[in-house]
Amino acid sequence: MRRPEERWHALDAAEAVAAMRSDALRGLSSDEAAQRLAVFGPNALPEPARRTLAAVLVRQVKSPLIYLLLAAAAVALALGETTDALVILGAVVINAVVGGLQESRAQRSLEALRRLVGRPARVVRDGRERVMVAREVVPGDILLLAAGDAVAADARLLDGAALQASEAPLTGESVPAGKHADPVAADAPLHERLDMVYAGTHVTAGRARALAIATGAATEIGRIDALARGAEEPRTPLERRVARFGRQVIVAAAVLVVAVIAIGLLRGMAFGPIFMIAISLMVGVIPEGLPVAIAIGLAVGVHRMARRRAIVRRLSSVESLGCTTVICADKTGTLTCNEMTVTSIVLPDGIEIEVGGAGYAPEGRIAGGGAALRELLEAGVLCNDSALLAPDAAHAQWRPLGDPTEVALLTAALKGGVQPADVRARHARRAEVPFDARARMMATEHVGEGGPFVIVKGAPEQVLDLCPGDQRVLLDAAGRLSARALRVLAIAAVPGGRIGAAPGFAPLAGRARALGLVGQADPPRPEAAEAVRRCREAGIRPVLVTGDHGATGLAVAAGVGIAAPGGSAIEGGELERLSADELDRRLDSTSVFVRVYPAQKLRIVEAYQRRGEIVAMTGDGVNDAPALARADVGVAMGLAGTDVAKEAARIVITDDDFATIVAAVEEGRVVYRNIKKAVLLLLSNSAAEALLLLLALVLCYPPPLVAVQILWINLVTEGFITANVVMEPAEGDEMRRPPVPPKEPLLSRAMLRRMAILVPAIVAVTLGWFAVRTAAGLPEAQVRAETFTLLAVCDWFNVLNCRSERRSALTMGLSRNPWLLGGLVLGGALQAAVVFWAPLGRAFHTVPIGLDVVAAMVVAGSAILWIEELRKLLARRRPVR
C-alpha cells in the first residue's frame, strides 16, 4: 500500500483503489479495518502534552515584572513589614493564576482542530453501509458523501453526481468548488485538485463515493495542526520592553547600593546605618507599582475593547494591537461580507442593469429592465436548488440554505419584486440535469402555461453555445464583467424543451434562447474603505492575504484602498519560488498576496516580522490558524470564523467588521499611552527618591526618609493614583500619530527629557525643604515627617503633569477621569492617617504636622506643576513630530 503523502489526485480512480488495497464496491472488511486502525491510529490529531499546574504557574513568574514584585516583597520582609510582603506576594499569585487561565484557553485551538474530525461518517464496510464515529475511519475506507455531510478524511473521489464542496476554511475561496472523479495534474495546487475532498470541509451539493487516503495527522488539517503547534508565539512589544527595562532597573539598583555603601564607608559611618540607607535607596529605585499599573491598564483596555465588540484573550495583546505597523487582512469574511451578491445584470440586448444592496438581505433596488428582467429573475429562481429564509422570532437575519451563488439569485429576485415561492408554485419542476463540473452547467424542466420548458444555468461560454445565432454581445459583456472580478452566470430558456433519457445537454443544443447574464461578487464591507483610510492615516500598512483568485483579490484590494487600481499581486506559486531575500525586497512594493496556503501565510507574517514590523493578522478559516498564532496579534472573526481561528487568535472581533479592528487599534494606543503616563509618574518619583537619598548622604545630612516611608509612598500614595491614571480616556489624536517604533524602549527619549526636568524639580523642593527645616533646629523626626508628606504632595501634583505630554493640566478637568479624582482623595486621606493617627505614625516613624505647615507644603509642592506647565507651553509652540 502506498504512503498517504503520495499524489493521489494524479492517479486514476481504479489505480487509487488498487494502490490502497481496497474494494470500490464492498469497501474494507472489518478485520482489515481493525488492522489498519492499529497501524495508522485513530482518525484524530495528536493530543498535545498537557502542562502540569506547577509548570503553568512557574511559566507565569518568569518575567522581570514578577522579579520586581518579588524583590519588593523581599525588601519589605527584610524590613519586618510582613503585611506589605504578603500583599505583594498575593499580587504575584493572582497574576500567575490569571496568566495560567489565559494560557489554558490558548491551548484550546488544537482541541478545536480535533473537533473537526470528530463527527459521524458514512462508510462502506463488508459490503454494507455503516455510520461510525470519524475517529474509526482508516485509509482505504469508502466514504459516502451527500449534501450537508462533513468530510471525515482526505479522500480521492471515485464517482459522483454534481458534487460541490465548501473549502473556504481550508483554501480561502468564497465559492464552493465543483468536484469530479477525473485525475488532475500531479503538480496541481490544492485548490485545483477537483478529484479530492479534504477533512474539515463539507459537501454543499450532490453526492459521491470517495476513497479515504489520509487520516488524522496525515491530512491537510493535520499539517495545519502541526504548523499551528510549531508556530512560536512571539513576545509582545510591551513584554520585550518591560523585560529590558526590568533588567536595567535591577542593574541600576545594584550600582546605587554599591555607591551608597562606598560613600558611607568613606565618610566613616558604621555599616549598619549604611546598609539601612542602601535598603531605603533600593526600595526607592524599584517602581513596585509598575506591574500592577500595567495589569490594570491592560484590563481597562480589555473592558473598553469589549464595549467596541473586540474580545481580548490575552491581556498583553491590547498594547500589541496599539503598536501594530502592518495588518495582514484576509479577504473572505474580513474585508468582504462573505455573502455572494448579484451586482450586475446584462439583458440579451446588452443593456447592463446595476443591482443595489449587499448580502443576502433583499435590500436594494433594480432599476428598469421590464419584462425581460422579470423573465431572467424567474428563471434564476427555477433553475435553483437553494432557499432563503426570512427573519423570524428566532433569527434576526435572512438565512441562506444551499450554494451561495444560487442564494444570491433568490435575493436578486426578491429585490426585483419576484417571489420565489409563487414562481416555483406556478412552474413545478419535473426533471433536472444536476450541475456537471465538467460541463459547468445545470438544467431543470418545468411546467408552463404553453407546455414544458427547460431552464439552463452555468458558465457563459457553455450556456451561450447552446443558443443559435451570434452571441457576441453577451460574450463581450461576460468578458467585461469577469474583468471586474465578478463571477458570471448565463441563463437561457428552451421553450418546449424536455429532459429525456439522453444524457447531458446535447438534446438542448441549438434550441436555447439566452435570457441574459448575472454578475456576482462577494462585495467589500461598506465600512472597509474608511477603515483602511484610517489605518493609513495612523501609519499602519494594510495588506491583503487571501487564498482566492488573483483578479478577485486585486479587485477587492482596489475597492477598499489597499492597492491601486490595476496593481499587481504575488501569487502563491510565485511566492514559493522567492527566496527570503527576494521576498523581503518585494514587501515594500506589494500589498496583495493571492492563492496562498497556510504555510505561505505564515511565511508572509514572518517576513514582515524580520523587518521589525509589529504584525496583526486577521482571518476566519482553518487555513489562517498558523499565521494567527505566529502574528504579534492574531485577530479572528467571531461570526463567520471557525473555532480553530478563534482559538488560535489573541483577539476575536464579534461583529466581523474590519472597522472594529481599527477601533481596537485606537483603544490599544490609548492603553499604551496611559501605561507610559504611569511609567513616567512612577519612574520620575522613584528616581527623585533615590537622588534625594543619595544627595543627602553626599551632603552629610541624615536620611530624609526611611525605607518604610518610601515603601508607603510607592505602594500606597502612588499606588492609588497610578492605578487610576491608566484609566485616562483618549486624548483624541491617537489615530493621527504614527505607531510606536517597535524598538523604542519603555523609557523613551521624550520621557527621559521630561524626567530631566521633573526629577530635579522634585528633589530641589524636597531636599530644599529638608535642609531649611533641619537648619532651623527642628527635631529629626519632625523634619522627616514633613519631608515624607511633602514628597507625597509632589507626587499628587506630578500625576496632573503626567496626564498629557502637551496639553495643560489646567484645561484637563478631573471630571474626565473620576477614578483619578477618587484616587487623589483616598491617597490624601491615607497620608493624613499615617501622619496624624498615632498607631500608624509609630509604624512609619511620623509625627503630627501643623496645618499651617501643610498649607506651606502644598504651595511648595505646586512648583512641580508650574515648572511642567512652562515646558508644555513651549512644547505646544513646536509642531508634533
C-alpha positions, 0 to 999 in steps of 0.5 A, spaced: 500 500 500 502 506 498 504 512 503 498 517 504 503 523 502 503 520 495 499 524 489 493 521 489 489 526 485 494 524 479 492 517 479 486 514 476 480 512 480 481 504 479 489 505 480 487 509 487 483 503 489 488 498 487 494 502 490 490 502 497 488 495 497 481 496 497 474 494 494 470 500 490 464 496 491 464 492 498 469 497 501 474 494 507 472 488 511 472 489 518 478 485 520 482 489 515 479 495 518 481 493 525 488 492 522 489 498 519 486 502 525 492 499 529 497 501 524 495 508 522 491 510 529 485 513 530 482 518 525 484 524 530 490 529 531 495 528 536 493 530 543 498 535 545 502 534 552 498 537 557 502 542 562 502 540 569 499 546 574 506 547 577 509 548 570 503 553 568 504 557 574 512 557 574 511 559 566 507 565 569 513 568 574 518 568 569 518 575 567 522 581 570 515 584 572 514 578 577 522 579 579 520 586 581 514 584 585 518 579 588 524 583 590 519 588 593 516 583 597 523 581 599 525 588 601 519 589 605 520 582 609 527 584 610 524 590 613 519 586 618 513 589 614 510 582 613 503 585 611 506 589 605 510 582 603 504 578 603 500 583 599 505 583 594 506 576 594 498 575 593 499 580 587 504 575 584 499 569 585 493 572 582 497 574 576 500 567 575 493 564 576 490 569 571 496 568 566 495 560 567 487 561 565 489 565 559 494 560 557 489 554 558 484 557 553 490 558 548 491 551 548 484 550 546 485 551 538 488 544 537 482 541 541 478 545 536 482 542 530 480 535 533 473 537 533 473 537 526 474 530 525 470 528 530 463 527 527 459 521 524 461 518 517 458 514 512 462 508 510 462 502 506 464 496 510 463 488 508 459 490 503 454 494 507 453 501 509 455 503 516 455 510 520 461 510 525 464 515 529 470 519 524 475 517 529 474 509 526 475 511 519 482 508 516 485 509 509 482 505 504 475 506 507 469 508 502 466 514 504 459 516 502 458 523 501 451 527 500 449 534 501 450 537 508 455 531 510 462 533 513 468 530 510 471 525 515 478 524 511 482 526 505 479 522 500 480 521 492 473 521 489 471 515 485 464 517 482 459 522 483 453 526 481 454 534 481 458 534 487 460 541 490 464 542 496 465 548 501 473 549 502 473 556 504 476 554 511 481 550 508 483 554 501 480 561 502 475 561 496 468 564 497 465 559 492 464 552 493 468 548 488 465 543 483 468 536 484 469 530 479 472 523 479 477 525 473 485 525 475 488 532 475 495 534 474 500 531 479 503 538 480 496 541 481 495 546 487 490 544 492 485 548 490 485 545 483 485 538 485 477 537 483 478 529 484 479 530 492 475 532 498 479 534 504 477 533 512 474 539 515 470 541 509 463 539 507 459 537 501 454 543 499 451 539 493 450 532 490 453 526 492 459 521 491 463 515 493 470 517 495 476 513 497 479 515 504 487 516 503 489 520 509 487 520 516 488 524 522 495 527 522 496 525 515 491 530 512 491 537 510 488 539 517 493 535 520 499 539 517 495 545 519 495 542 526 502 541 526 504 548 523 499 551 528 503 547 534 510 549 531 508 556 530 512 560 536 508 565 539 512 571 539 513 576 545 509 582 545 512 589 544 510 591 551 513 584 554 520 585 550 520 592 553 518 591 560 523 585 560 529 590 558 527 595 562 526 590 568 533 588 567 536 595 567 532 597 573 535 591 577 542 593 574 541 600 576 539 598 583 545 594 584 550 600 582 546 605 587 547 600 593 554 599 591 555 607 591 551 608 597 555 603 601 562 606 598 560 613 600 558 611 607 564 607 608 568 613 606 565 618 610 566 613 616 559 611 618 558 604 621 555 599 616 549 598 619 546 605 618 549 604 611 546 598 609 539 601 612 540 607 607 542 602 601 535 598 603 531 605 603 535 607 596 533 600 593 526 600 595 526 607 592 529 605 585 524 599 584 517 602 581 513 596 585 507 599 582 509 598 575 506 591 574 500 592 577 499 599 573 500 595 567 495 589 569 490 594 570 491 598 564 491 592 560 484 590 563 481 597 562 483 596 555 480 589 555 473 592 558 473 598 553 475 593 547 469 589 549 464 595 549 467 596 541 465 588 540 473 586 540 474 580 545 481 580 548 484 573 550 490 575 552 491 581 556 498 583 553 495 583 546 491 590 547 498 594 547 500 589 541 494 591 537 496 599 539 503 598 536 501 594 530 505 597 523 502 592 518 495 588 518 495 582 514 487 582 512 484 576 509 479 577 504 473 572 505 469 574 511 474 580 513 474 585 508 468 582 504 461 580 507 462 573 505 455 573 502 455 572 494 451 578 491 448 579 484 451 586 482 450 586 475 445 584 470 446 584 462 439 583 458 440 579 451 440 586 448 446 588 452 443 593 456 447 592 463 442 593 469 446 595 476 443 591 482 443 595 489 444 592 496 449 587 499 448 580 502 443 576 502 438 581 505 433 583 499 435 590 500 436 594 494 433 596 488 433 594 480 432 599 476 428 598 469 429 592 465 421 590 464 419 584 462 425 581 460 428 582 467 422 579 470 423 573 465 431 572 467 429 573 475 424 567 474 428 563 471 434 564 476 429 562 481 427 555 477 433 553 475 435 553 483 436 548 488 437 553 494 432 557 499 432 563 503 429 564 509 426 570 512 427 573 519 423 570 524 422 570 532 428 566 532 433 569 527 434 576 526 437 575 519 435 572 512 438 565 512 441 562 506 440 554 505 444 551 499 450 554 494 451 561 495 451 563 488 444 560 487 442 564 494 444 570 491 439 569 485 433 568 490 435 575 493 436 578 486 429 576 485 426 578 491 429 585 490 426 585 483 419 584 486 419 576 484 417 571 489 420 565 489 415 561 492 409 563 487 414 562 481 416 555 483 408 554 485 406 556 478 412 552 474 413 545 478 419 542 476 419 535 473 426 533 471 433 536 472 440 535 469 444 536 476 450 541 475 456 537 471 463 540 473 465 538 467 460 541 463 459 547 468 452 547 467 445 545 470 438 544 467 431 543 470 424 542 466 418 545 468 411 546 467 408 552 463 402 555 461 404 553 453 407 546 455 414 544 458 420 548 458 427 547 460 431 552 464 439 552 463 444 555 468 452 555 468 458 558 465 457 563 459 461 560 454 457 553 455 450 556 456 451 561 450 453 555 445 447 552 446 443 558 443 443 559 435 445 565 432 451 570 434 452 571 441 457 576 441 454 581 445 453 577 451 460 574 450 463 581 450 459 583 456 461 576 460 468 578 458 467 585 461 464 583 467 469 577 469 474 583 468 471 586 474 472 580 478 465 578 478 463 571 477 458 570 471 452 566 470 448 565 463 441 563 463 437 561 457 430 558 456 428 552 451 421 553 450 418 546 449 424 543 451 424 536 455 429 532 459 429 525 456 433 519 457 439 522 453 444 524 457 447 531 458 445 537 454 446 535 447 438 534 446 438 542 448 443 544 443 441 549 438 434 550 441 436 555 447 434 562 447 439 566 452 435 570 457 441 574 459 447 574 464 448 575 472 454 578 475 456 576 482 461 578 487 462 577 494 462 585 495 467 589 500 464 591 507 461 598 506 465 600 512 472 597 509 474 603 505 474 608 511 477 603 515 483 602 511 483 610 510 484 610 517 489 605 518 493 609 513 492 615 516 495 612 523 501 609 519 499 602 519 500 598 512 494 594 510 495 588 506 491 583 503 492 575 504 487 571 501 487 564 498 482 566 492 483 568 485 488 573 483 483 578 479 478 577 485 483 579 490 486 585 486 479 587 485 477 587 492 484 590 494 482 596 489 475 597 492 477 598 499 484 602 498 489 597 499 492 597 492 491 601 486 487 600 481 490 595 476 496 593 481 499 587 481 499 581 486 504 575 488 501 569 487 502 563 491 506 559 486 510 565 485 511 566 492 514 559 493 519 560 488 522 567 492 527 566 496 527 570 503 531 575 500 527 576 494 521 576 498 523 581 503 525 586 497 518 585 494 514 587 501 515 594 500 512 594 493 506 589 494 500 589 498 496 583 495 498 576 496 493 571 492 492 563 492 496 562 498 496 556 503 497 556 510 504 555 510 505 561 505 501 565 510 505 564 515 511 565 511 508 572 509 507 574 517 514 572 518 517 576 513 514 582 515 516 580 522 524 580 520 523 587 518 521 589 525 514 590 523 509 589 529 504 584 525 496 583 526 493 578 522 486 577 521 482 571 518 476 566 519 478 559 516 482 553 518 487 555 513 489 562 517 490 558 524 498 558 523 499 565 521 494 567 527 498 564 532 505 566 529 502 574 528 504 579 534 496 579 534 492 574 531 485 577 530 479 572 528 472 573 526 467 571 531 461 570 526 463 567 520 470 564 523 471 557 525 473 555 532 480 553 530 481 561 528 478 563 534 482 559 538 488 560 535 487 568 535 489 573 541 483 577 539 476 575 536 472 581 533 464 579 534 461 583 529 466 581 523 467 588 521 474 590 519 472 597 522 472 594 529 479 592 528 481 599 527 477 601 533 481 596 537 487 599 534 485 606 537 483 603 544 490 599 544 494 606 543 490 609 548 492 603 553 499 604 551 499 611 552 496 611 559 501 605 561 507 610 559 503 616 563 504 611 569 511 609 567 513 616 567 509 618 574 512 612 577 519 612 574 520 620 575 518 619 583 522 613 584 528 616 581 527 623 585 527 618 591 533 615 590 537 622 588 534 625 594 537 619 598 543 619 595 544 627 595 543 627 602 548 622 604 553 626 599 551 632 603 552 629 610 545 630 612 541 624 615 536 620 611 530 624 609 526 618 609 526 611 611 525 605 607 518 604 610 516 611 608 518 610 601 515 603 601 508 607 603 509 612 598 510 607 592 505 602 594 500 606 597 500 614 595 502 612 588 499 606 588 492 609 588 493 614 583 497 610 578 492 605 578 487 610 576 491 614 571 491 608 566 484 609 566 485 616 562 480 616 556 483 618 549 486 624 548 483 624 541 489 624 536 491 617 537 489 615 530 493 621 527 500 619 530 504 614 527 505 607 531 510 606 536 517 604 533 517 597 535 524 598 538 523 604 542 524 602 549 519 603 555 523 609 557 523 613 551 527 619 549 521 624 550 520 621 557 527 621 559 527 629 557 521 630 561 524 626 567 530 631 566 526 636 568 521 633 573 526 629 577 530 635 579 524 639 580 522 634 585 528 633 589 530 641 589 523 642 593 524 636 597 531 636 599 530 644 599 525 643 604 529 638 608 535 642 609 531 649 611 527 645 616 533 641 619 537 648 619 532 651 623 533 646 629 527 642 628 527 635 631 529 629 626 523 626 626 519 632 625 523 634 619 522 627 616 515 627 617 514 633 613 519 631 608 515 624 607 508 628 606 511 633 602 514 628 597 507 625 597 504 632 595 509 632 589 507 626 587 499 628 587 501 634 583 506 630 578 500 625 576 496 632 573 503 633 569 503 626 567 496 626 564 498 629 557 505 630 554 502 637 551 496 639 553 495 643 560 493 640 566 489 646 567 484 645 561 484 637 563 478 637 568 478 631 573 471 630 571 474 626 565 477 621 569 473 620 576 477 614 578 483 619 578 479 624 582 477 618 587 484 616 587 487 623 589 482 623 595 483 616 598 491 617 597 490 624 601 486 621 606 491 615 607 497 620 608 493 624 613 492 617 617 499 615 617 501 622 619 496 624 624 493 617 627 498 615 632 498 607 631 500 608 624 505 614 625 509 609 630 509 604 624 512 609 619 516 613 624 511 620 623 509 625 627 503 630 627 504 636 622 501 643 623 496 645 618 499 651 617 505 647 615 501 643 610 498 649 607 506 651 606 507 644 603 502 644 598 504 651 595 511 648 595 509 642 592 505 646 586 512 648 583 512 641 580 506 643 576 508 650 574 515 648 572 511 642 567 506 647 565 512 652 562 515 646 558 508 644 555 507 651 553 513 651 549 512 644 547 505 646 544 509 652 540 513 646 536 509 642 531 508 634 533 513 630 530 
